Amino acid sequence: MVALCGGIFRDTWDGLSFFPCLSDPARRSTFCLKVALVMLHLIYAGVLFEFDKDLIQKTKQDPWYTTAYLLLLAATLAQYFITSGSSPGYVLDAMRASNETDASHNRTSITSNQPASSKNGSVVITIDRNQLEKNLLGSGTTSWAKLVMDMYPPGTSVRSVTCTYCNIMQPPRAKHCHDCDKCVLQFDHHCVWLGTCVGQGNHCRFWWYICSETALSLWTGTLYIQYLKSHVPKPWWSYAIVILLLAALSICLFFLLLLLLFHSYLILTNQTTYELVRRRRIPYLRNIPERVFPFSKGACRNSYEFCCARSSMYRMEPLPTAQELQEKSRPYTCSDIFSCRCCC
């Protein structure tokens, strides 16, 4: 009887029509993580306003201070949901966009405002969002194959760049994510807290989310310390709760700072976490010296392209030539300081 009731409840849960996103166990766990993250933020802010009477008094005198803190809290949560709901840049979408662009060029002689072009060593593909859902995989496979193979050195076999799971050709820096079951452009990592991959499409949003989360944690920790240092008499249990929360916040803040510094380093050198960790296992990076960053265009230009690249485009970078690698591996000299070699 219990087993029968359990099976009926499970079938009912999996077949909910008004909550289709919760029928998948992976999505349910992601939903629970998101709820837990929101509740954690609200608990930290709620305990602070519940215990700290000085903060309430200060809010009445200077409302801008508390308003700025609450705005940062809301912006952090909004940035989290925006990042978790954004696409990391799937190879399949880039393939559809490339095929649609090629098909539109064959149908008309009118040149679009931003056609697929090669500029500064990067291939830029403009996406028409209204036509992304069209099935163009069969008609434009040849154009996609040519586009991808042009990014690899001559003699590269098609089999070595074809994903065995998706059965599509991967451009350089792409990788198949087993959690999402899709190939991602400039794959960085799969974030459990976000419930999605971090790749070319949302890496910038992910970095800004870490920045806002770090700033919020610093501000919250400062308010907690000010509460502990205040001379207002407090019950012992409020001390214990605040100290426990502050200790957990300090640990989280430590890892947030490390994560922020790590991803800032990746941005300045135009790397991904996957490329840095698995460098010796990736074929196109295996024979390159450790301190040579093959895709780096200089710190300034890397930062500009990372922050200012349009999210409506898929940018795919070809593998550098032997001459470019030799230039990047050349030791720095005093003259390089005046020529700003490290920036451009």
C-alpha positions as CSV (number, residue, x, y, z in Angstrom):
1,M,0.0,0.0,0.0
2,V,2.8,2.4,0.9
3,A,4.7,1.5,-2.3
4,L,1.5,2.0,-4.3
5,C,0.9,5.5,-2.7
6,G,4.5,6.4,-3.2
7,G,4.4,5.4,-6.9
8,I,1.1,7.4,-7.4
9,F,2.7,10.5,-5.7
10,R,5.8,10.2,-7.8
11,D,3.9,9.8,-11.0
12,T,1.7,12.8,-10.0
13,W,4.8,14.9,-9.2
14,D,6.5,14.0,-12.5
15,G,3.4,14.7,-14.5
16,L,2.5,18.1,-13.0
17,S,1.2,20.2,-15.9
18,F,1.3,23.5,-14.0
19,F,4.9,23.0,-12.9
20,P,6.6,21.5,-16.0
21,C,10.0,22.8,-14.9
22,L,9.9,20.7,-11.7
23,S,9.2,17.4,-13.4
24,D,12.9,16.9,-14.0
25,P,14.9,15.8,-10.9
26,A,17.9,17.9,-12.0
27,R,15.7,21.0,-12.4
28,R,14.1,20.3,-9.0
29,S,17.5,20.3,-7.3
30,T,18.5,23.5,-9.1
31,F,15.2,25.1,-8.0
32,C,15.9,24.1,-4.4
33,L,19.4,25.6,-4.6
34,K,18.0,28.9,-5.9
35,V,15.4,29.0,-3.1
36,A,18.1,28.2,-0.6
37,L,20.4,31.0,-1.9
38,V,17.6,33.6,-1.8
39,M,16.6,32.5,1.7
40,L,20.2,32.8,2.8
41,H,20.4,36.4,1.6
42,L,17.1,37.3,3.3
43,I,18.1,35.6,6.6
44,Y,21.4,37.6,6.8
45,A,19.6,40.8,6.1
46,G,16.6,40.0,8.3
47,V,18.8,39.1,11.3
48,L,20.7,42.3,10.9
49,F,17.6,44.5,10.9
50,E,15.9,42.5,13.7
51,F,18.8,42.7,16.1
52,D,20.6,45.9,15.3
53,K,18.6,48.8,16.8
54,D,21.4,51.2,16.0
55,L,20.9,50.4,12.3
56,I,17.2,51.1,12.6
57,Q,17.9,54.4,14.2
58,K,20.6,55.3,11.6
59,T,18.1,54.4,8.9
60,K,15.6,56.9,10.2
61,Q,18.4,59.6,10.3
62,D,20.2,58.7,7.0
63,P,17.9,56.5,4.9
64,W,20.2,56.6,2.0
65,Y,22.7,54.2,3.7
66,T,20.1,51.5,4.2
67,T,18.6,52.2,0.8
68,A,21.9,51.6,-0.9
69,Y,22.4,48.4,1.0
70,L,19.0,47.1,0.1
71,L,19.5,48.1,-3.6
72,L,22.8,46.2,-3.6
73,L,21.0,43.2,-2.2
74,A,18.3,43.4,-4.8
75,A,20.8,43.9,-7.6
76,T,22.8,40.9,-6.5
77,L,19.8,38.6,-6.5
78,A,18.7,40.0,-9.9
79,Q,22.1,39.5,-11.3
80,Y,22.1,35.9,-10.0
81,F,18.8,35.1,-11.8
82,I,19.8,36.9,-15.0
83,T,23.0,34.9,-15.1
84,S,21.4,31.6,-14.3
85,G,18.7,32.2,-17.0
86,S,21.2,33.3,-19.7
87,S,22.5,31.0,-22.4
88,P,26.2,30.1,-22.2
89,G,26.5,30.1,-26.0
90,Y,25.7,26.7,-27.4
91,V,27.5,25.4,-30.5
92,L,24.2,24.2,-31.9
93,D,22.8,27.7,-31.8
94,A,25.9,29.1,-33.5
95,M,25.6,26.4,-36.2
96,R,22.0,27.4,-36.8
97,A,22.9,31.1,-37.0
98,S,25.7,30.4,-39.4
99,N,23.5,28.2,-41.6
100,E,20.8,30.9,-41.6
101,T,23.3,33.6,-42.5
102,D,24.6,31.5,-45.4
103,A,21.1,30.6,-46.6
104,S,20.0,34.3,-46.5
105,H,23.1,35.2,-48.5
106,N,22.2,32.6,-51.1
107,R,18.6,33.8,-51.3
108,T,19.4,37.5,-51.8
109,S,22.2,39.7,-53.0
110,I,21.5,42.4,-50.4
111,T,24.4,42.5,-47.9
112,S,23.3,42.6,-44.3
113,N,24.5,45.3,-41.9
114,Q,26.6,42.8,-40.0
115,P,27.4,39.8,-42.1
116,A,29.5,36.9,-41.0
117,S,33.0,38.2,-41.3
118,S,36.6,37.8,-40.1
119,K,37.9,40.7,-38.1
120,N,41.1,40.8,-36.0
121,G,41.4,37.0,-36.0
122,S,37.9,36.4,-34.7
123,V,34.9,35.1,-36.6
124,V,31.7,37.0,-35.8
125,I,28.3,35.6,-36.6
126,T,25.2,37.8,-36.4
127,I,22.1,36.1,-35.0
128,D,18.6,36.7,-36.2
129,R,16.6,35.8,-33.1
130,N,13.3,35.4,-35.0
131,Q,14.7,32.6,-37.2
132,L,16.8,30.7,-34.6
133,E,14.1,28.0,-34.4
134,K,14.3,27.1,-38.0
135,N,15.7,23.7,-38.8
136,L,18.7,24.5,-41.0
137,L,21.1,21.7,-39.8
138,G,20.8,19.7,-43.0
139,S,21.0,22.4,-45.6
140,G,24.0,24.3,-44.2
141,T,26.1,21.6,-42.7
142,T,28.7,22.1,-45.5
143,S,29.1,25.8,-44.8
144,W,29.5,25.1,-41.0
145,A,32.1,22.5,-41.7
146,K,34.1,24.8,-43.8
147,L,33.8,27.6,-41.2
148,V,35.0,25.3,-38.4
149,M,37.8,23.7,-40.4
150,D,39.2,27.0,-41.4
151,M,39.9,27.7,-37.8
152,Y,42.1,24.6,-37.4
153,P,45.6,24.0,-39.0
154,P,45.6,22.4,-42.4
155,G,45.5,18.7,-42.2
156,T,43.2,18.5,-39.2
157,S,40.7,15.6,-39.6
158,V,37.0,16.2,-39.3
159,R,36.7,13.2,-36.9
160,S,39.0,14.8,-34.3
161,V,36.9,18.0,-34.1
162,T,33.5,16.3,-34.1
163,C,31.7,15.8,-30.8
164,T,30.9,12.1,-30.2
165,Y,27.8,13.0,-28.2
166,C,26.2,15.8,-30.3
167,N,27.7,14.6,-33.6
168,I,28.4,18.2,-34.6
169,M,31.8,19.9,-35.4
170,Q,33.2,21.8,-32.5
171,P,35.1,25.1,-33.1
172,P,38.2,25.7,-31.1
173,R,37.7,26.2,-27.3
174,A,34.3,24.5,-27.4
175,K,33.5,21.5,-25.1
176,H,30.6,19.2,-24.5
177,C,29.0,19.6,-21.1
178,H,27.7,16.3,-19.7
179,D,25.4,18.1,-17.2
180,C,23.7,20.2,-19.9
181,D,24.3,17.5,-22.6
182,K,25.3,20.3,-25.1
183,C,28.5,21.7,-26.6
184,V,29.3,25.1,-25.2
185,L,31.5,27.8,-26.9
186,Q,34.5,28.8,-24.8
187,F,33.4,26.4,-22.1
188,D,34.6,27.5,-18.6
189,H,32.8,25.3,-16.1
190,H,29.4,24.0,-15.1
191,C,28.1,26.0,-12.1
192,V,25.9,24.0,-9.8
193,W,24.6,27.1,-8.0
194,L,23.5,28.6,-11.3
195,G,22.2,25.4,-12.7
196,T,23.9,26.1,-16.1
197,C,27.2,26.3,-17.8
198,V,29.4,29.3,-17.8
199,G,30.6,30.0,-21.3
200,Q,31.1,32.7,-23.9
201,G,27.5,33.9,-23.6
202,N,27.3,34.4,-19.9
203,H,30.9,34.6,-18.5
204,C,30.7,38.4,-18.3
205,R,27.4,38.2,-16.4
206,F,28.9,35.6,-14.1
207,W,31.9,37.8,-13.3
208,W,29.6,40.8,-12.5
209,Y,27.6,38.5,-10.3
210,I,30.7,37.5,-8.3
211,C,31.6,41.2,-8.0
212,S,28.2,42.2,-6.6
213,E,28.1,39.1,-4.3
214,T,31.6,40.0,-2.9
215,A,30.6,43.6,-2.3
216,L,27.4,42.6,-0.6
217,S,29.2,40.1,1.6
218,L,31.8,42.7,2.6
219,W,29.1,45.2,3.5
220,T,27.1,42.6,5.4
221,G,30.2,41.5,7.4
222,T,31.0,45.1,8.2
223,L,27.5,45.7,9.6
224,Y,27.7,42.5,11.6
225,I,31.0,43.6,13.2
226,Q,29.6,47.0,14.0
227,Y,26.7,45.3,15.7
228,L,29.0,43.2,17.8
229,K,31.1,46.3,18.7
230,S,28.2,48.5,19.7
231,H,27.7,49.1,23.5
232,V,24.0,48.5,23.4
233,P,23.1,45.6,25.9
234,K,22.2,42.4,24.0
235,P,21.1,39.0,25.1
236,W,23.7,36.2,24.9
237,W,21.8,34.2,22.2
238,S,21.8,37.2,19.8
239,Y,25.6,37.3,20.2
240,A,25.8,33.5,19.4
241,I,23.6,33.8,16.3
242,V,25.5,36.8,14.9
243,I,28.9,35.2,15.6
244,L,27.9,32.0,13.9
245,L,26.5,33.8,10.9
246,L,29.6,36.0,10.7
247,A,31.9,33.0,10.8
248,A,30.0,31.4,7.9
249,L,30.0,34.6,6.0
250,S,33.8,35.0,6.5
251,I,34.4,31.6,4.9
252,C,32.1,32.4,2.0
253,L,33.8,35.8,1.5
254,F,37.2,34.2,1.4
255,F,36.2,31.9,-1.4
256,L,34.4,34.7,-3.2
257,L,37.5,36.8,-3.2
258,L,39.6,33.9,-4.5
259,L,37.0,33.2,-7.2
260,L,36.9,36.9,-8.2
261,L,40.7,37.1,-8.5
262,F,40.9,33.9,-10.4
263,H,38.3,34.8,-13.0
264,S,39.9,38.3,-13.3
265,Y,43.1,36.6,-14.2
266,L,41.4,34.4,-16.7
267,I,39.8,37.5,-18.3
268,L,43.1,39.4,-18.6
269,T,44.8,36.4,-20.2
270,N,41.8,35.3,-22.3
271,Q,41.7,31.8,-20.8
272,T,38.9,29.6,-19.4
273,T,38.9,27.4,-16.3
274,Y,38.8,24.3,-18.4
275,E,41.8,25.4,-20.5
276,L,43.8,26.2,-17.4
277,V,43.1,23.1,-15.5
278,R,43.2,20.6,-18.4
279,R,45.9,22.3,-20.5
280,R,48.0,19.2,-21.0
281,R,45.0,17.2,-22.1
282,I,43.6,19.6,-24.7
283,P,45.1,18.8,-28.1
284,Y,45.5,22.4,-29.3
285,L,47.3,23.5,-26.1
286,R,49.4,20.4,-25.4
287,N,52.5,21.6,-27.1
288,I,52.4,25.2,-26.1
289,P,54.6,26.4,-23.2
290,E,52.8,26.9,-19.9
291,R,53.3,30.7,-19.7
292,V,52.2,31.4,-23.3
293,F,48.5,32.3,-23.7
294,P,47.7,31.5,-27.3
295,F,44.4,33.4,-27.4
296,S,45.5,36.5,-25.5
297,K,45.4,39.8,-27.4
298,G,46.8,41.9,-24.5
299,A,45.2,42.7,-21.2
300,C,43.4,45.8,-22.3
301,R,41.9,44.3,-25.5
302,N,41.0,41.1,-23.7
303,S,39.1,43.1,-21.1
304,Y,37.4,45.2,-23.7
305,E,36.2,42.2,-25.8
306,F,35.1,40.4,-22.6
307,C,33.0,43.3,-21.3
308,C,31.9,45.0,-24.4
309,A,31.3,42.1,-26.8
310,R,27.7,42.0,-28.0
311,S,25.7,39.1,-26.5
312,S,23.8,38.7,-29.8
313,M,26.9,37.4,-31.6
314,Y,28.9,34.2,-31.3
315,R,32.6,34.9,-31.6
316,M,34.8,32.0,-32.5
317,E,38.6,32.4,-32.5
318,P,40.8,30.4,-34.8
319,L,43.9,28.7,-33.5
320,P,46.9,30.9,-33.6
321,T,49.6,30.3,-36.3
322,A,53.1,29.2,-35.5
323,Q,54.3,32.7,-36.1
324,E,51.8,34.2,-33.7
325,L,52.8,31.6,-31.0
326,Q,56.5,32.4,-31.5
327,E,55.7,36.1,-31.1
328,K,53.7,35.5,-27.9
329,S,56.5,33.3,-26.4
330,R,59.1,36.0,-27.0
331,P,60.6,37.2,-23.6
332,Y,59.6,40.7,-22.5
333,T,62.2,43.4,-22.8
334,C,62.5,47.0,-21.6
335,S,61.3,48.3,-24.9
336,D,58.1,46.3,-24.6
337,I,57.1,48.4,-21.6
338,F,57.0,51.6,-23.7
339,S,55.2,49.8,-26.6
340,C,52.6,48.4,-24.2
341,R,53.0,44.9,-25.4
342,C,51.3,43.4,-22.4
343,C,48.2,45.6,-23.1
344,C,47.7,45.2,-26.8
